[in-house]
Amino acid sequence: MNKKTTTLFAVTLIVIAGGAFALNYFQTHQKLGAPGVKTRPLAGSQNVEVVLPEKVLNYDSVPVEVSEAETNTLPKDTSFGKRLYTCSDGFEISLNVVLMGSDRTSLHKPQFCLTGQGWCVNQAATVKTNLQIQQPHPYDLPVVELLVNKEKSPVSGIYVYYYVTDQALSAGTSGFERMWEMARDVLSTGTLQRWAYVSYFVTCRPGQEEMALERVKQFITAATPEFQLYPRANDTMLSSTR
């Protein structure tokens, strides 16, 4: 082994050792950031419950139990908020919030779950847009809109989602920007951003998708200030397009 080879080998070992040390350090020393949604303690658990409003506009609601599939596949420190809202005319909107703990794998692309449940995502109809929220002050809420359907079934679905933490909002189909933000904060501050994944889902008959989407948007603009903490009245919006 010549001198050059020996030097490269030594440098490689140092890089590997340094990387292992850094990963171990941040796993044991990182602190979990505050959530961007309202929560309350769960009796007998270290997790929390995401507090969703019982009534929005002219919709009443009932809580929805977390499924075994969710508790068995997601990390144990994942927290939830789930309610089904029903309007006086029978129109239903499902609002689900998944709040990560110290394990970021609590969050995932909705396309995986939807296809796993038999829904086909219309990629051509996937749209990223902004909704105007008025409280606690006017701001743009970035969301992704998905149009889904089931083969040989006369049912369509509208799925709207985004992510929020105590300092930022994010919407995208890749999740790259959110992951970059999370890694940067851990490395620079030692704080792991605690992101919440917020989703809304409705079903309708084919041809009624536009009407259903408009009703979902109206619902989101009314519901968001009732459970979301970011942005607060005195917050300066860093970004709403990530």
C-alpha positions in Angstrom: 0.0 0.0 0.0 1.6 3.3 -1.1 1.5 6.6 0.7 -1.3 8.0 -1.4 -3.5 4.9 -0.9 -2.8 5.0 2.8 -3.8 8.6 3.0 -7.0 8.1 1.1 -7.9 5.1 3.3 -7.3 7.2 6.5 -9.4 10.1 5.2 -12.2 7.7 4.3 -12.1 6.2 7.8 -12.2 9.7 9.4 -15.2 10.7 7.2 -17.1 7.5 8.1 -16.3 7.9 11.8 -17.2 11.6 11.7 -20.5 10.9 10.0 -21.4 8.2 12.5 -20.5 10.5 15.4 -22.7 13.3 13.9 -25.7 11.0 13.4 -25.4 9.7 16.9 -25.0 13.1 18.4 -28.0 14.6 16.7 -30.2 11.6 17.5 -29.4 11.9 21.2 -29.1 15.7 21.5 -31.8 17.1 19.1 -34.8 18.6 20.6 -38.3 18.4 19.1 -39.8 21.7 17.9 -43.3 22.9 18.8 -46.2 21.9 16.6 -48.1 24.3 14.3 -51.5 22.9 15.3 -53.4 22.9 18.6 -52.9 19.9 20.8 -53.9 18.5 24.2 -52.4 15.7 26.3 -53.8 12.2 25.9 -54.5 10.3 29.2 -52.0 7.5 29.7 -49.9 8.4 26.7 -46.9 10.4 25.8 -48.6 11.4 22.6 -51.0 14.2 22.2 -54.4 14.7 20.4 -54.6 17.3 17.7 -57.6 19.5 18.7 -60.0 20.0 15.7 -63.1 22.2 15.9 -66.4 20.4 16.5 -68.4 22.8 14.3 -67.3 24.6 11.1 -69.8 26.8 9.2 -73.0 24.8 9.0 -71.1 21.5 9.5 -71.4 19.3 12.6 -68.9 16.7 13.3 -68.0 13.5 15.1 -64.5 12.2 16.1 -63.0 9.4 14.0 -61.0 6.6 15.6 -57.4 6.1 14.5 -57.3 2.8 12.5 -55.1 -0.1 13.4 -53.4 0.2 10.1 -52.2 3.7 11.1 -51.1 2.8 14.6 -49.4 -0.4 13.4 -47.5 1.1 10.5 -46.6 4.6 11.7 -44.0 5.4 14.5 -45.3 5.0 18.0 -44.9 8.7 18.8 -47.2 9.8 16.0 -50.2 11.8 17.1 -53.5 12.3 15.3 -56.6 14.5 14.9 -59.5 13.0 12.9 -63.1 14.3 12.5 -65.9 13.7 10.0 -67.9 16.8 9.2 -71.5 16.6 7.8 -73.5 19.5 6.4 -77.2 19.9 6.7 -77.6 18.7 3.1 -75.6 15.5 3.7 -72.3 16.6 2.2 -69.4 15.1 4.1 -65.8 16.3 4.6 -63.1 14.2 6.3 -60.4 16.2 8.1 -57.3 14.3 9.2 -54.1 15.6 10.8 -51.0 13.5 11.4 -48.4 15.1 13.7 -44.9 13.6 13.7 -42.9 13.0 16.9 -39.2 12.5 16.9 -39.4 10.1 13.9 -40.0 12.0 10.6 -41.3 8.8 8.9 -44.7 9.6 10.4 -45.2 11.8 7.3 -45.6 10.3 3.8 -46.8 11.1 0.4 -50.6 10.7 0.2 -50.3 9.1 -3.2 -49.1 5.9 -1.5 -52.1 5.6 0.9 -54.6 6.6 -1.7 -53.4 4.0 -4.2 -53.2 1.4 -1.4 -56.9 2.0 -0.8 -57.7 1.4 -4.4 -57.8 5.1 -5.6 -56.2 6.2 -8.8 -54.6 9.6 -8.8 -55.2 11.7 -11.9 -51.8 13.2 -12.3 -52.9 15.6 -15.0 -55.4 17.1 -12.5 -52.9 17.5 -9.7 -52.7 21.2 -8.9 -50.7 23.2 -6.4 -52.4 26.4 -5.5 -52.9 29.0 -2.7 -56.0 29.6 -0.6 -56.7 32.9 1.0 -57.0 32.7 4.8 -58.2 35.8 6.6 -57.5 35.0 10.3 -55.5 35.9 12.3 -54.4 38.0 9.4 -54.6 37.6 5.6 -52.1 35.1 4.2 -51.8 32.5 1.4 -52.1 28.8 2.5 -50.4 26.6 -0.1 -52.2 23.3 -0.8 -52.0 20.4 -3.3 -55.3 19.3 -4.9 -55.7 15.7 -6.1 -58.5 14.3 -8.2 -58.9 10.6 -7.6 -61.3 7.9 -8.8 -61.8 4.1 -8.5 -61.9 1.8 -11.5 -65.4 0.5 -12.3 -66.9 2.6 -9.5 -69.2 5.6 -10.0 -67.3 7.6 -7.4 -64.7 10.4 -7.6 -62.7 11.9 -4.8 -61.1 15.3 -4.0 -58.1 15.2 -1.7 -56.5 18.4 -0.5 -53.3 18.5 1.7 -50.4 20.5 3.0 -47.9 20.5 5.8 -47.4 23.0 8.7 -45.0 23.5 11.6 -44.6 26.3 14.1 -42.5 28.3 11.7 -43.5 27.4 8.1 -46.0 26.1 5.6 -45.3 23.6 2.8 -47.1 22.0 -0.1 -45.6 19.9 -2.8 -45.7 16.4 -4.3 -42.0 15.6 -3.7 -41.5 16.8 -0.2 -37.9 17.7 -1.0 -38.1 21.3 0.2 -39.6 20.3 3.5 -37.0 17.6 4.1 -34.2 20.1 3.3 -35.7 22.6 5.7 -35.9 19.9 8.4 -32.3 18.8 7.9 -31.0 22.4 7.9 -32.7 23.2 11.2 -31.4 20.1 12.9 -27.8 20.8 11.7 -27.9 24.5 12.5 -30.0 24.6 15.7 -30.3 21.0 17.0 -34.1 21.4 16.7 -36.2 18.9 14.7 -39.1 20.7 13.1 -42.4 19.0 14.2 -44.4 19.0 11.0 -48.1 18.2 10.8 -49.7 16.7 7.7 -53.2 18.1 7.2 -55.6 16.6 4.7 -59.2 16.9 3.6 -61.1 14.3 1.6 -64.6 14.2 0.0 -66.3 11.9 -2.4 -68.7 12.8 -5.1 -70.3 11.6 -8.3 -68.3 12.0 -11.6 -69.1 15.4 -13.0 -69.5 17.0 -9.6 -65.8 17.4 -8.9 -65.6 21.2 -9.4 -68.6 21.8 -7.1 -67.1 19.5 -4.4 -63.7 21.2 -4.6 -65.3 24.6 -4.2 -67.1 23.4 -1.0 -63.9 22.0 0.3 -62.0 25.2 -0.2 -64.7 27.2 1.6 -64.5 24.7 4.5 -60.7 25.0 4.6 -60.7 28.8 4.8 -63.1 28.6 7.7 -61.6 25.7 9.6 -57.9 26.5 9.4 -57.9 29.4 11.9 -59.7 27.2 14.4 -56.9 24.6 14.9 -53.8 25.9 13.2 -51.3 28.0 15.2 -49.1 29.2 12.5 -49.0 32.0 11.5 -49.9 33.8 14.6 -51.1 37.4 14.6 -47.6 38.8 15.0 -45.8 36.2 12.8 -43.9 37.4 9.8 -44.5 34.8 7.0 -41.2 33.4 6.0 -42.5 31.5 3.1 -45.8 29.9 2.0 -44.7 28.3 -1.2 -42.3 25.7 -0.1 
